[in-house]
Amino acid sequence: MKLTDLTNRELISTELKGSTQKEIIDEMIEKLDGVGVLKSKRKFRKAIEKREEEGSTGIGFGIAIPHGKSKAVTSPQVAFGIKREGVDWKSADGSLAKLIFMIAVPEESAGNEHLKILQMLSRKLMNEEFRESLIHVQTTDDAYKLLEEIE
Amino acid sequence: MKLLAITSCPNGIAHTYMAAENLQKTAEKLGVSIKVETQGSIGVENEFTADEIEAADGIIIAADKTVDKSRFVGKRLFETGVQDGIHKAEDLIKRFETGNVPVYKGDHQSTINKLKEERKSKQNPVYRHLMNGVSYMIPFVVVGGLLIALALALGGEPTDTGLAIPEGSMWNKVLSVGAAGFTFMVPILAGFIAMSIADRPGLAPGMIGGYIAANGSFYDSEAGAGFLGGILAGFVAGYVAKWIKTWPIPKMLQPIMPILVIPLLASLAVASLFIFIVGAPIASLMDGLTAFLNGMQGASSIVLALLLGAMISFDMGGPVNKVAFLFGASMIGAGNTEVMGAIAAAICVPPLAMGVATLLNKKKYEEAEQEAGKAALAMGLVGITEGAIPFAAKDPLRVIPSIMVGSMLASVIAMLGNVGNNVPHGGPVVAVLGAITNPVMYFIGILAGVFVAAFMVNVLKKNV
């Protein structure tokens, strides 16, 4: 399994439109809904918001990974978006979030292969070179190719 | 320097692993050895062993979720949020180099847990597996034994073939329920010994092996191999299953190993052992002992009593016990009731002695054993020798010799006192039902045997 099994080109956006954390969350939820993995946008948004309340998912280094585990999710999926100007995500190190990964995980699911893949994504994001390459991609295809490396 | 770190976050999807990755990278950069245990939604990965904790110079906990710290009592430990693992890994690691980290003393409970854990890890593994089996078996012995005791005491009538409970009576049903409990005794013992050795794949072969061990019909023997056979079955099933686990197996087959291949092969192995190897010697042992006892009839009645007492307690319901019991029963038919009188006194000594022993010195018995001791007393009163099995299975080398000495003494006193018994059953209950001639000497024999065995076993046993 690779990360690209959990995402596709429609879920990748090299220019996010929203200019606040809330707008970007909404925008990415729409994308996930567009590929049909959400039973209820409202319930999934709640899961995302609840996680942000427990502590910001802005992990610094210009990255935010809003994620929600919810019954409203039918299969694990990852959306990726770039906001070049950055957006305030209340990050621990005060940096603006530029690379945003939204992760949707079902409450219960068979096996944990998808969790392993998400673990690999998390570990890969700690790699500075990988972050640099991601922020500089111009096209959806380039981004897709980079994410394909995660397996 | 050797460090250990635990990372954990609320959802266990992302931060846990970011912090782990960062701690590993930073440690590598600083030339520090680190192992990071992740407690995420996949479960615990990369878990520390007791040796690794022992060898570590310090523990970092970077978690936004409660992490059980009881493993780390006595180690330098620094606890912080998962964010610090992601952003301040270098600070965290250097903190241990500058020596500014206090030793974790633990709360009272975790100190106790750690002591228990240490004691456990120092225990001989064979003993630990045996303990596991016994602890699961105890409730079966207690439930089965108490119901059988109740049914015999309240519904039993002395007859030529033993204490009989009239068919169709309520007590007969109670007896059957109790018997059901006893049926599981040896399979559960064997099953959980095997599970302790080989985890879940060991359970089925252990239970099946235990069932075969307890049922002589599998290997053309009049009696099963008893609890001693069950212990053998449990260890064989467990170690075979564990060994099969080490086979190099193609990845494709791995999913079916724990549910199909290992249980199947290990069950067949333990079954073959009993059917082809252990079975015949048990049957011939029984024949040999029976012939030997028949030859003893002319010899000194005291030697015979000593021998029968020892045999009754040796395996409690196993083949040796059965031979002695059947010999006594056949002597009643031949008109000699004194042999059964001696056996009846010996029969109740093991459970009564172990029950009295738990009352005399609580420090030598765990809580479950103290409860089992009370049940053993009830079983002893109605002549169910099996009540002592949990004690004998757990600590055979100290318990079996003690109860053998007690039974031998009871048996000899009864024989010297010309105690007769015309019902093939043992324990105080047969005297209460009027089957015993010279009941005074019968009770003196039982009491002497019980107290000698109880004192002996408590002297031999160490404190828990």
Interface residues (C-beta under 8 A of the other chain):
Chain A: R51 E54 G55 T57 I59 G60 I65 H67 K69 A92 D93 I103 V105 N112 L115 K116 L118 Q119 L121 S122 R123 L125 M126
Chain B: P10 N11 I13 A14 H15 T16 Y17 M18 A20 E21 N22 K25 T38 G40 S41 I42 G43 D64 G81 Q83 I86 H87
